[in-house]
Structure formats: structure tokens, C-alpha cells
């Protein structure tokens, strides 16, 4: 998230300062933002973080 904010603020800062006609800046920010939102949805809503059951070796019965 911090890298997204830093890179995009830099792009838009220089775009504004230079009065540049960078049409790719819209696509850059939009696409990266969608990827970031998709990643967040996966992490917080879809991914399953329940611990896996442990498999214990079978124990021998006292009768042999």
C-alpha cells in the first residue's frame, strides 16, 4: 500500500508540475488500484487461515 501511494503520488506530482499530457497515468493508477483492491479482497475475504490439523503417529495399544 505504501509503495502504491508513493509511486502514484510521484507520478501525479510530476504530471501536475510539468503540465504533462500523460494519458498512461490514469491507466497506471487505475489498474494498480484494481490489483490492490483485488489482493485485499483475497486476503481479507477469500483466503482460509484456519490452522491445518496435525497428524499424530498412531500409538500402539497396551495389548501389543
PDB file of N, CA, C, O and CB in Angstrom:
ATOM      1  N   UNK A   1       0.820  -1.184   0.000  1.00  0.00           N
ATOM      2  CA  UNK A   1       0.000   0.000   0.000  1.00  0.00           C
ATOM      3  C   UNK A   1       0.873   1.261   0.000  1.00  0.00           C
ATOM      4  O   UNK A   1       0.574   2.235  -0.691  1.00  0.00           O
ATOM      5  CB  UNK A   1      -0.938  -0.009   1.206  1.00  0.00           C
ATOM      6  N   UNK A   2       1.934   1.229   0.768  1.00  0.00           N
ATOM      7  CA  UNK A   2       2.814   2.393   0.838  1.00  0.00           C
ATOM      8  C   UNK A   2       3.533   2.617  -0.493  1.00  0.00           C
ATOM      9  O   UNK A   2       3.720   3.758  -0.916  1.00  0.00           O
ATOM     10  CB  UNK A   2       3.838   2.222   1.970  1.00  0.00           C
ATOM     11  N   UNK A   3       3.932   1.536  -1.145  1.00  0.00           N
ATOM     12  CA  UNK A   3       4.610   1.668  -2.440  1.00  0.00           C
ATOM     13  C   UNK A   3       3.641   2.225  -3.477  1.00  0.00           C
ATOM     14  O   UNK A   3       4.015   3.064  -4.296  1.00  0.00           O
ATOM     15  CB  UNK A   3       5.179   0.303  -2.910  1.00  0.00           C
ATOM     16  N   UNK A   4       2.397   1.754  -3.439  1.00  0.00           N
ATOM     17  CA  UNK A   4       1.360   2.281  -4.327  1.00  0.00           C
ATOM     18  C   UNK A   4       1.189   3.783  -4.125  1.00  0.00           C
ATOM     19  O   UNK A   4       1.170   4.545  -5.092  1.00  0.00           O
ATOM     20  CB  UNK A   4       0.024   1.559  -4.084  1.00  0.00           C
ATOM     21  N   UNK A   5       1.067   4.202  -2.882  1.00  0.00           N
ATOM     22  CA  UNK A   5       0.876   5.624  -2.571  1.00  0.00           C
ATOM     23  C   UNK A   5       2.085   6.450  -2.981  1.00  0.00           C
ATOM     24  O   UNK A   5       1.932   7.534  -3.542  1.00  0.00           O
ATOM     25  CB  UNK A   5       0.604   5.811  -1.079  1.00  0.00           C
ATOM     26  N   UNK A   6       3.281   5.952  -2.709  1.00  0.00           N
ATOM     27  CA  UNK A   6       4.487   6.702  -3.042  1.00  0.00           C
ATOM     28  C   UNK A   6       4.669   6.839  -4.556  1.00  0.00           C
ATOM     29  O   UNK A   6       4.947   7.931  -5.052  1.00  0.00           O
ATOM     30  CB  UNK A   6       5.709   6.026  -2.430  1.00  0.00           C
ATOM     31  N   UNK A   7       4.517   5.756  -5.271  1.00  0.00           N
ATOM     32  CA  UNK A   7       4.709   5.799  -6.730  1.00  0.00           C
ATOM     33  C   UNK A   7       3.650   6.656  -7.408  1.00  0.00           C
ATOM     34  O   UNK A   7       3.966   7.474  -8.272  1.00  0.00           O
ATOM     35  CB  UNK A   7       4.679   4.385  -7.314  1.00  0.00           C
ATOM     36  N   UNK A   8       2.405   6.470  -7.020  1.00  0.00           N
ATOM     37  CA  UNK A   8       1.338   7.227  -7.666  1.00  0.00           C
ATOM     38  C   UNK A   8       1.382   8.708  -7.314  1.00  0.00           C
ATOM     39  O   UNK A   8       1.110   9.551  -8.168  1.00  0.00           O
ATOM     40  CB  UNK A   8      -0.004   6.655  -7.285  1.00  0.00           C
ATOM     41  N   UNK A   9       1.713   9.032  -6.089  1.00  0.00           N
ATOM     42  CA  UNK A   9       1.813  10.451  -5.753  1.00  0.00           C
ATOM     43  C   UNK A   9       2.963  11.096  -6.521  1.00  0.00           C
ATOM     44  O   UNK A   9       2.870  12.259  -6.915  1.00  0.00           O
ATOM     45  CB  UNK A   9       2.009  10.638  -4.234  1.00  0.00           C
ATOM     46  N   UNK A  10       4.045  10.349  -6.735  1.00  0.00           N
ATOM     47  CA  UNK A  10       5.152  10.865  -7.540  1.00  0.00           C
ATOM     48  C   UNK A  10       4.753  11.093  -8.989  1.00  0.00           C
ATOM     49  O   UNK A  10       5.089  12.120  -9.578  1.00  0.00           O
ATOM     50  CB  UNK A  10       6.326   9.914  -7.481  1.00  0.00           C
ATOM     51  N   UNK A  11       4.037  10.133  -9.562  1.00  0.00           N
ATOM     52  CA  UNK A  11       3.584  10.268 -10.950  1.00  0.00           C
ATOM     53  C   UNK A  11       2.681  11.483 -11.096  1.00  0.00           C
ATOM     54  O   UNK A  11       2.866  12.298 -12.000  1.00  0.00           O
ATOM     55  CB  UNK A  11       2.844   8.994 -11.410  1.00  0.00           C
ATOM     56  N   UNK A  12       1.706  11.602 -10.205  1.00  0.00           N
ATOM     57  CA  UNK A  12       0.753  12.715 -10.315  1.00  0.00           C
ATOM     58  C   UNK A  12       1.399  14.051  -9.963  1.00  0.00           C
ATOM     59  O   UNK A  12       1.008  15.085 -10.504  1.00  0.00           O
ATOM     60  CB  UNK A  12      -0.452  12.471  -9.407  1.00  0.00           C
ATOM     61  N   UNK A  13       2.375  14.043  -9.071  1.00  0.00           N
ATOM     62  CA  UNK A  13       3.091  15.277  -8.747  1.00  0.00           C
ATOM     63  C   UNK A  13       3.831  15.807  -9.979  1.00  0.00           C
ATOM     64  O   UNK A  13       3.702  16.980 -10.328  1.00  0.00           O
ATOM     65  CB  UNK A  13       4.085  15.038  -7.585  1.00  0.00           C
ATOM     66  N   UNK A  14       4.596  14.946 -10.628  1.00  0.00           N
ATOM     67  CA  UNK A  14       5.348  15.389 -11.801  1.00  0.00           C
ATOM     68  C   UNK A  14       4.439  15.684 -12.988  1.00  0.00           C
ATOM     69  O   UNK A  14       4.736  16.564 -13.796  1.00  0.00           O
ATOM     70  CB  UNK A  14       6.370  14.340 -12.189  1.00  0.00           C
ATOM     71  N   UNK A  15       3.346  14.961 -13.093  1.00  0.00           N
ATOM     72  CA  UNK A  15       2.376  15.241 -14.152  1.00  0.00           C
ATOM     73  C   UNK A  15       1.816  16.649 -13.978  1.00  0.00           C
ATOM     74  O   UNK A  15       1.668  17.386 -14.952  1.00  0.00           O
ATOM     75  CB  UNK A  15       1.230  14.194 -14.143  1.00  0.00           C
ATOM     76  N   UNK A  16       1.507  17.021 -12.742  1.00  0.00           N
ATOM     77  CA  UNK A  16       0.949  18.349 -12.467  1.00  0.00           C
ATOM     78  C   UNK A  16       1.994  19.444 -12.633  1.00  0.00           C
ATOM     79  O   UNK A  16       1.710  20.489 -13.217  1.00  0.00           O
ATOM     80  CB  UNK A  16       0.370  18.398 -11.056  1.00  0.00           C
ATOM     81  N   UNK A  17       3.197  19.213 -12.124  1.00  0.00           N
ATOM     82  CA  UNK A  17       4.258  20.228 -12.193  1.00  0.00           C
ATOM     83  C   UNK A  17       4.635  20.542 -13.644  1.00  0.00           C
ATOM     84  O   UNK A  17       4.830  21.704 -14.001  1.00  0.00           O
ATOM     85  CB  UNK A  17       5.502  19.754 -11.420  1.00  0.00           C
ATOM     86  N   UNK A  18       4.735  19.509 -14.470  1.00  0.00           N
ATOM     87  CA  UNK A  18       5.192  19.693 -15.848  1.00  0.00           C
ATOM     88  C   UNK A  18       4.054  19.944 -16.829  1.00  0.00           C
ATOM     89  O   UNK A  18       4.291  20.101 -18.027  1.00  0.00           O
ATOM     90  CB  UNK A  18       5.969  18.486 -16.288  1.00  0.00           C
ATOM     91  N   UNK A  19       2.825  19.984 -16.333  1.00  0.00           N
ATOM     92  CA  UNK A  19       1.657  20.120 -17.211  1.00  0.00           C
ATOM     93  C   UNK A  19       1.699  19.082 -18.330  1.00  0.00           C
ATOM     94  O   UNK A  19       1.381  19.369 -19.484  1.00  0.00           O
ATOM     95  CB  UNK A  19       1.591  21.542 -17.809  1.00  0.00           C
ATOM     96  N   UNK A  20       2.102  17.865 -17.956  1.00  0.00           N
ATOM     97  CA  UNK A  20       2.281  16.794 -18.940  1.00  0.00           C
ATOM     98  C   UNK A  20       0.934  16.201 -19.334  1.00  0.00           C
ATOM     99  O   UNK A  20      -0.009  16.176 -18.543  1.00  0.00           O
ATOM    100  CB  UNK A  20       3.206  15.693 -18.384  1.00  0.00           C
ATOM    101  N   UNK A  21       0.869  15.733 -20.553  1.00  0.00           N
ATOM    102  CA  UNK A  21      -0.327  15.060 -21.050  1.00  0.00           C
ATOM    103  C   UNK A  21      -0.111  13.543 -21.007  1.00  0.00           C
ATOM    104  O   UNK A  21      -0.156  12.864 -22.033  1.00  0.00           O
ATOM    105  CB  UNK A  21      -0.666  15.531 -22.498  1.00  0.00           C
ATOM    106  N   UNK A  22       0.118  13.041 -19.820  1.00  0.00           N
ATOM    107  CA  UNK A  22       0.385  11.618 -19.643  1.00  0.00           C
ATOM    108  C   UNK A  22      -0.934  10.871 -19.509  1.00  0.00           C
ATOM    109  O   UNK A  22      -1.493  10.774 -18.416  1.00  0.00           O
ATOM    110  CB  UNK A  22       1.285  11.370 -18.406  1.00  0.00           C
ATOM    111  N   UNK A  23      -1.420  10.353 -20.609  1.00  0.00           N
ATOM    112  CA  UNK A  23      -2.675   9.601 -20.546  1.00  0.00           C
ATOM    113  C   UNK A  23      -2.467   8.251 -19.875  1.00  0.00           C
ATOM    114  O   UNK A  23      -3.417   7.648 -19.377  1.00  0.00           O
ATOM    115  CB  UNK A  23      -3.256   9.406 -21.951  1.00  0.00           C
ATOM    116  N   UNK A  24      -1.236   7.780 -19.862  1.00  0.00           N
ATOM    117  CA  UNK A  24      -0.958   6.496 -19.217  1.00  0.00           C
ATOM    118  C   UNK A  24      -1.070   6.591 -17.707  1.00  0.00           C
ATOM    119  O   UNK A  24      -1.229   5.561 -17.052  1.00  0.00           O
ATOM    120  CB  UNK A  24       0.425   6.002 -19.600  1.00  0.00           C
ATOM    121  N   UNK A  25      -0.993   7.778 -17.124  1.00  0.00           N
ATOM    122  CA  UNK A  25      -1.059   7.926 -15.667  1.00  0.00           C
ATOM    123  C   UNK A  25      -2.405   7.453 -15.130  1.00  0.00           C
ATOM    124  O   UNK A  25      -2.472   6.870 -14.048  1.00  0.00           O
ATOM    125  CB  UNK A  25      -0.815   9.389 -15.263  1.00  0.00           C
ATOM    126  N   UNK A  26      -3.468   7.699 -15.874  1.00  0.00           N
ATOM    127  CA  UNK A  26      -4.795   7.236 -15.450  1.00  0.00           C
ATOM    128  C   UNK A  26      -4.857   5.714 -15.430  1.00  0.00           C
ATOM    129  O   UNK A  26      -5.361   5.112 -14.482  1.00  0.00           O
ATOM    130  CB  UNK A  26      -5.885   7.796 -16.380  1.00  0.00           C
ATOM    131  N   UNK A  27      -4.340   5.105 -16.487  1.00  0.00           N
ATOM    132  CA  UNK A  27      -4.326   3.641 -16.566  1.00  0.00           C
ATOM    133  C   UNK A  27      -3.419   3.036 -15.506  1.00  0.00           C
ATOM    134  O   UNK A  27      -3.756   2.022 -14.894  1.00  0.00           O
ATOM    135  CB  UNK A  27      -3.875   3.188 -17.954  1.00  0.00           C
ATOM    136  N   UNK A  28      -2.288   3.653 -15.296  1.00  0.00           N
ATOM    137  CA  UNK A  28      -1.321   3.188 -14.302  1.00  0.00           C
ATOM    138  C   UNK A  28      -1.953   3.150 -12.913  1.00  0.00           C
ATOM    139  O   UNK A  28      -1.885   2.137 -12.217  1.00  0.00           O
ATOM    140  CB  UNK A  28      -0.075   4.092 -14.296  1.00  0.00           C
ATOM    141  N   UNK A  29      -2.562   4.255 -12.523  1.00  0.00           N
ATOM    142  CA  UNK A  29      -3.178   4.347 -11.199  1.00  0.00           C
ATOM    143  C   UNK A  29      -4.399   3.435 -11.094  1.00  0.00           C
ATOM    144  O   UNK A  29      -4.568   2.734 -10.096  1.00  0.00           O
ATOM    145  CB  UNK A  29      -3.576   5.796 -10.896  1.00  0.00           C
ATOM    146  N   UNK A  30      -5.235   3.443 -12.105  1.00  0.00           N
ATOM    147  CA  UNK A  30      -6.456   2.637 -12.068  1.00  0.00           C
ATOM    148  C   UNK A  30      -6.189   1.148 -12.032  1.00  0.00           C
ATOM    149  O   UNK A  30      -6.785   0.423 -11.235  1.00  0.00           O
ATOM    150  CB  UNK A  30      -7.309   2.953 -13.253  1.00  0.00           C
ATOM    151  N   UNK A  31      -5.303   0.693 -12.885  1.00  0.00           N
ATOM    152  CA  UNK A  31      -5.001  -0.739 -12.945  1.00  0.00           C
ATOM    153  C   UNK A  31      -4.317  -1.208 -11.669  1.00  0.00           C
ATOM    154  O   UNK A  31      -4.669  -2.251 -11.118  1.00  0.00           O
ATOM    155  CB  UNK A  31      -4.119  -1.051 -14.158  1.00  0.00           C
ATOM    156  N   UNK A  32      -3.350  -0.448 -11.205  1.00  0.00           N
ATOM    157  CA  UNK A  32      -2.656  -0.821  -9.974  1.00  0.00           C
ATOM    158  C   UNK A  32      -3.622  -0.794  -8.790  1.00  0.00           C
ATOM    159  O   UNK A  32      -3.549  -1.648  -7.907  1.00  0.00           O
ATOM    160  CB  UNK A  32      -1.462   0.125  -9.715  1.00  0.00           C
ATOM    161  N   UNK A  33      -4.529   0.191  -8.775  1.00  0.00           N
ATOM    162  CA  UNK A  33      -5.530   0.267  -7.714  1.00  0.00           C
ATOM    163  C   UNK A  33      -6.458  -0.940  -7.725  1.00  0.00           C
ATOM    164  O   UNK A  33      -6.774  -1.489  -6.670  1.00  0.00           O
ATOM    165  CB  UNK A  33      -6.342   1.544  -7.850  1.00  0.00           C
ATOM    166  N   UNK A  34      -6.900  -1.359  -8.914  1.00  0.00           N
ATOM    167  CA  UNK A  34      -7.759  -2.545  -9.016  1.00  0.00           C
ATOM    168  C   UNK A  34      -7.032  -3.802  -8.553  1.00  0.00           C
ATOM    169  O   UNK A  34      -7.617  -4.647  -7.876  1.00  0.00           O
ATOM    170  CB  UNK A  34      -8.244  -2.728 -10.456  1.00  0.00           C
ATOM    171  N   UNK A  35      -5.779  -3.924  -8.911  1.00  0.00           N
ATOM    172  CA  UNK A  35      -4.991  -5.074  -8.462  1.00  0.00           C
ATOM    173  C   UNK A  35      -4.859  -5.050  -6.946  1.00  0.00           C
ATOM    174  O   UNK A  35      -4.964  -6.093  -6.300  1.00  0.00           O
ATOM    175  CB  UNK A  35      -3.592  -5.078  -9.125  1.00  0.00           C
ATOM    176  N   UNK A  36      -4.634  -3.887  -6.377  1.00  0.00           N
ATOM    177  CA  UNK A  36      -4.503  -3.757  -4.929  1.00  0.00           C
ATOM    178  C   UNK A  36      -5.814  -4.088  -4.222  1.00  0.00           C
ATOM    179  O   UNK A  36      -5.798  -4.758  -3.189  1.00  0.00           O
ATOM    180  CB  UNK A  36      -4.053  -2.344  -4.563  1.00  0.00           C
ATOM    181  N   UNK A  37      -6.931  -3.640  -4.747  1.00  0.00           N
ATOM    182  CA  UNK A  37      -8.235  -3.959  -4.166  1.00  0.00           C
ATOM    183  C   UNK A  37      -8.518  -5.453  -4.283  1.00  0.00           C
ATOM    184  O   UNK A  37      -9.000  -6.072  -3.334  1.00  0.00           O
ATOM    185  CB  UNK A  37      -9.352  -3.148  -4.855  1.00  0.00           C
ATOM    186  N   UNK A  38      -8.222  -6.031  -5.436  1.00  0.00           N
ATOM    187  CA  UNK A  38      -8.406  -7.474  -5.613  1.00  0.00           C
ATOM    188  C   UNK A  38      -7.571  -8.280  -4.641  1.00  0.00           C
ATOM    189  O   UNK A  38      -8.037  -9.279  -4.094  1.00  0.00           O
ATOM    190  CB  UNK A  38      -8.062  -7.875  -7.026  1.00  0.00           C
ATOM    191  N   UNK A  39      -6.351  -7.853  -4.427  1.00  0.00           N
ATOM    192  CA  UNK A  39      -5.482  -8.535  -3.468  1.00  0.00           C
ATOM    193  C   UNK A  39      -6.052  -8.419  -2.058  1.00  0.00           C
ATOM    194  O   UNK A  39      -6.028  -9.385  -1.296  1.00  0.00           O
ATOM    195  CB  UNK A  39      -4.056  -7.953  -3.519  1.00  0.00           C
ATOM    196  N   UNK A  40      -6.561  -7.246  -1.710  1.00  0.00           N
ATOM    197  CA  UNK A  40      -7.173  -7.054  -0.398  1.00  0.00           C
ATOM    198  C   UNK A  40      -8.400  -7.923  -0.201  1.00  0.00           C
ATOM    199  O   UNK A  40      -8.600  -8.483   0.877  1.00  0.00           O
ATOM    200  CB  UNK A  40      -7.544  -5.607  -0.207  1.00  0.00           C
ATOM    201  N   UNK A  41      -9.221  -8.040  -1.229  1.00  0.00           N
ATOM    202  CA  UNK A  41     -10.406  -8.908  -1.147  1.00  0.00           C
ATOM    203  C   UNK A  41      -9.982 -10.348  -0.931  1.00  0.00           C
ATOM    204  O   UNK A  41     -10.574 -11.052  -0.112  1.00  0.00           O
ATOM    205  CB  UNK A  41     -11.268  -8.792  -2.425  1.00  0.00           C
ATOM    206  N   UNK A  42      -8.969 -10.794  -1.650  1.00  0.00           N
ATOM    207  CA  UNK A  42      -8.495 -12.162  -1.472  1.00  0.00           C
ATOM    208  C   UNK A  42      -7.979 -12.379  -0.047  1.00  0.00           C
ATOM    209  O   UNK A  42      -8.333 -13.367   0.597  1.00  0.00           O
ATOM    210  CB  UNK A  42      -7.394 -12.482  -2.492  1.00  0.00           C
ATOM    211  N   UNK A  43      -7.157 -11.474   0.436  1.00  0.00           N
ATOM    212  CA  UNK A  43      -6.537 -11.627   1.753  1.00  0.00           C
ATOM    213  C   UNK A  43      -7.577 -11.603   2.866  1.00  0.00           C
ATOM    214  O   UNK A  43      -7.530 -12.434   3.773  1.00  0.00           O
ATOM    215  CB  UNK A  43      -5.505 -10.525   1.983  1.00  0.00           C
ATOM    216  N   UNK A  44      -8.518 -10.660   2.808  1.00  0.00           N
ATOM    217  CA  UNK A  44      -9.437 -10.459   3.917  1.00  0.00           C
ATOM    218  C   UNK A  44     -10.749 -11.229   3.794  1.00  0.00           C
ATOM    219  O   UNK A  44     -11.427 -11.426   4.803  1.00  0.00           O
ATOM    220  CB  UNK A  44      -9.733  -9.016   4.047  1.00  0.00           C
ATOM    221  N   UNK A  45     -11.133 -11.672   2.595  1.00  0.00           N
ATOM    222  CA  UNK A  45     -12.430 -12.313   2.446  1.00  0.00           C
ATOM    223  C   UNK A  45     -12.360 -13.756   1.945  1.00  0.00           C
ATOM    224  O   UNK A  45     -13.205 -14.570   2.317  1.00  0.00           O
ATOM    225  CB  UNK A  45     -13.267 -11.512   1.514  1.00  0.00           C
ATOM    226  N   UNK A  46     -11.390 -14.086   1.127  1.00  0.00           N
ATOM    227  CA  UNK A  46     -11.391 -15.389   0.472  1.00  0.00           C
ATOM    228  C   UNK A  46     -10.419 -16.368   1.118  1.00  0.00           C
ATOM    229  O   UNK A  46     -10.760 -17.534   1.316  1.00  0.00           O
ATOM    230  CB  UNK A  46     -11.052 -15.230  -0.989  1.00  0.00           C
ATOM    231  N   UNK A  47      -9.230 -15.916   1.446  1.00  0.00           N
ATOM    232  CA  UNK A  47      -8.187 -16.813   1.955  1.00  0.00           C
ATOM    233  C   UNK A  47      -8.624 -17.472   3.263  1.00  0.00           C
ATOM    234  O   UNK A  47      -9.274 -16.850   4.103  1.00  0.00           O
ATOM    235  CB  UNK A  47      -6.870 -16.042   2.166  1.00  0.00           C
ATOM    236  N   UNK A  48      -8.261 -18.720   3.414  1.00  0.00           N
ATOM    237  CA  UNK A  48      -8.612 -19.501   4.594  1.00  0.00           C
ATOM    238  C   UNK A  48      -7.362 -19.638   5.462  1.00  0.00           C
ATOM    239  O   UNK A  48      -6.386 -20.277   5.071  1.00  0.00           O
ATOM    240  CB  UNK A  48      -9.186 -20.907   4.199  1.00  0.00           C
ATOM    241  N   UNK A  49      -7.410 -19.033   6.633  1.00  0.00           N
ATOM    242  CA  UNK A  49      -6.256 -19.039   7.519  1.00  0.00           C
ATOM    243  C   UNK A  49      -6.447 -19.930   8.727  1.00  0.00           C
ATOM    244  O   UNK A  49      -5.765 -19.751   9.736  1.00  0.00           O
ATOM    245  CB  UNK A  49      -5.952 -17.650   7.969  1.00  0.00           C
ATOM    246  N   UNK A  50      -7.350 -20.879   8.650  1.00  0.00           N
ATOM    247  CA  UNK A  50      -7.518 -21.795   9.770  1.00  0.00           C
ATOM    248  C   UNK A  50      -6.327 -22.742   9.817  1.00  0.00           C
ATOM    249  O   UNK A  50      -5.811 -23.146   8.775  1.00  0.00           O
ATOM    250  CB  UNK A  50      -8.850 -22.586   9.651  1.00  0.00           C
ATOM    251  N   UNK A  51      -5.890 -23.097  11.024  1.00  0.00           N
ATOM    252  CA  UNK A  51      -4.729 -23.989  11.105  1.00  0.00           C
ATOM    253  C   UNK A  51      -5.063 -25.384  10.563  1.00  0.00           C
ATOM    254  O   UNK A  51      -6.181 -25.879  10.706  1.00  0.00           O
ATOM    255  CB  UNK A  51      -4.238 -24.093  12.561  1.00  0.00           C
ATOM    256  N   UNK A  52      -4.076 -25.985   9.950  1.00  0.00           N
ATOM    257  CA  UNK A  52      -4.244 -27.331   9.428  1.00  0.00           C
ATOM    258  C   UNK A  52      -4.218 -28.329  10.576  1.00  0.00           C
ATOM    259  O   UNK A  52      -3.476 -28.148  11.542  1.00  0.00           O
ATOM    260  CB  UNK A  52      -3.150 -27.660   8.392  1.00  0.00           C
ATOM    261  N   UNK A  53      -5.025 -29.383  10.474  1.00  0.00           N
ATOM    262  CA  UNK A  53      -4.981 -30.388  11.538  1.00  0.00           C
ATOM    263  C   UNK A  53      -3.645 -31.131  11.514  1.00  0.00           C
ATOM    264  O   UNK A  53      -3.105 -31.434  10.450  1.00  0.00           O
ATOM    265  CB  UNK A  53      -6.153 -31.387  11.393  1.00  0.00           C
ATOM    266  N   UNK A  54      -3.136 -31.409  12.683  1.00  0.00           N
ATOM    267  CA  UNK A  54      -1.869 -32.132  12.753  1.00  0.00           C
ATOM    268  C   UNK A  54      -2.145 -33.623  12.723  1.00  0.00           C
ATOM    269  O   UNK A  54      -3.143 -34.099  13.263  1.00  0.00           O
ATOM    270  CB  UNK A  54      -1.074 -31.747  14.025  1.00  0.00           C
ATOM    271  N   UNK A  55      -1.264 -34.332  12.097  1.00  0.00           N
ATOM    272  CA  UNK A  55      -1.387 -35.787  12.054  1.00  0.00           C
ATOM    273  C   UNK A  55      -0.400 -36.373  13.041  1.00  0.00           C
ATOM    274  O   UNK A  55       0.815 -36.224  12.909  1.00  0.00           O
ATOM    275  CB  UNK A  55      -1.140 -36.342  10.618  1.00  0.00           C
ATOM    276  N   UNK A  56      -0.958 -37.041  14.028  1.00  0.00           N
ATOM    277  CA  UNK A  56      -0.107 -37.674  15.021  1.00  0.00           C
ATOM    278  C   UNK A  56       0.141 -39.127  14.614  1.00  0.00           C
ATOM    279  O   UNK A  56      -0.755 -39.785  14.085  1.00  0.00           O
ATOM    280  CB  UNK A  56      -0.747 -37.594  16.435  1.00  0.00           C
ATOM    281  N   UNK A  57       1.337 -39.620  14.855  1.00  0.00           N
ATOM    282  CA  UNK A  57       1.598 -41.024  14.508  1.00  0.00           C
ATOM    283  C   UNK A  57       0.725 -41.926  15.373  1.00  0.00           C
ATOM    284  O   UNK A  57       0.458 -41.605  16.531  1.00  0.00           O
ATOM    285  CB  UNK A  57       3.108 -41.379  14.694  1.00  0.00           C
ATOM    286  N   UNK A  58       0.282 -43.042  14.823  1.00  0.00           N
ATOM    287  CA  UNK A  58      -0.559 -43.952  15.595  1.00  0.00           C
ATOM    288  C   UNK A  58       0.212 -44.504  16.805  1.00  0.00           C
ATOM    289  O   UNK A  58       1.378 -44.888  16.710  1.00  0.00           O
ATOM    290  CB  UNK A  58      -1.061 -45.111  14.701  1.00  0.00           C
ATOM    291  N   UNK A  59      -0.474 -44.522  17.912  1.00  0.00           N
ATOM    292  CA  UNK A  59       0.148 -45.063  19.128  1.00  0.00           C
ATOM    293  C   UNK A  59      -0.214 -46.525  19.258  1.00  0.00           C
ATOM    294  O   UNK A  59      -1.296 -46.953  18.856  1.00  0.00           O
ATOM    295  CB  UNK A  59      -0.298 -44.276  20.392  1.00  0.00           C
ATOM    296  N   UNK A  60       0.703 -47.284  19.823  1.00  0.00           N
ATOM    297  CA  UNK A  60       0.438 -48.700  19.999  1.00  0.00           C
ATOM    298  C   UNK A  60      -0.437 -48.912  21.226  1.00  0.00           C
ATOM    299  O   UNK A  60      -0.310 -48.218  22.235  1.00  0.00           O
ATOM    300  CB  UNK A  60       1.753 -49.490  20.125  1.00  0.00           C
ATOM    301  N   UNK A  61      -1.298 -49.859  21.113  1.00  0.00           N
ATOM    302  CA  UNK A  61      -2.155 -50.164  22.242  1.00  0.00           C
ATOM    303  C   UNK A  61      -1.363 -50.932  23.297  1.00  0.00           C
ATOM    304  O   UNK A  61      -0.370 -51.583  22.972  1.00  0.00           O
ATOM    305  CB  UNK A  61      -3.387 -50.970  21.789  1.00  0.00           C
ATOM    306  N   UNK A  62      -1.791 -50.863  24.553  1.00  0.00           N
ATOM    307  CA  UNK A  62      -1.044 -51.569  25.595  1.00  0.00           C
ATOM    308  C   UNK A  62      -1.051 -53.083  25.403  1.00  0.00           C
ATOM    309  O   UNK A  62      -0.229 -53.782  25.995  1.00  0.00           O
ATOM    310  CB  UNK A  62      -1.614 -51.231  26.953  1.00  0.00           C
ATOM    311  N   UNK A  63      -1.948 -53.587  24.601  1.00  0.00           N
ATOM    312  CA  UNK A  63      -2.023 -55.038  24.429  1.00  0.00           C
ATOM    313  C   UNK A  63      -1.087 -55.514  23.312  1.00  0.00           C
ATOM    314  O   UNK A  63      -0.965 -56.716  23.078  1.00  0.00           O
ATOM    315  CB  UNK A  63      -3.468 -55.461  24.122  1.00  0.00           C
ATOM    316  N   UNK A  64      -0.436 -54.589  22.633  1.00  0.00           N
ATOM    317  CA  UNK A  64       0.546 -55.035  21.678  1.00  0.00           C
ATOM    318  C   UNK A  64       0.151 -54.806  20.317  1.00  0.00           C
ATOM    319  O   UNK A  64       0.894 -55.138  19.394  1.00  0.00           O
ATOM    320  CB  UNK A  64       0.836 -56.411  21.844  1.00  0.00           C
TER     321      UNK A  64
END
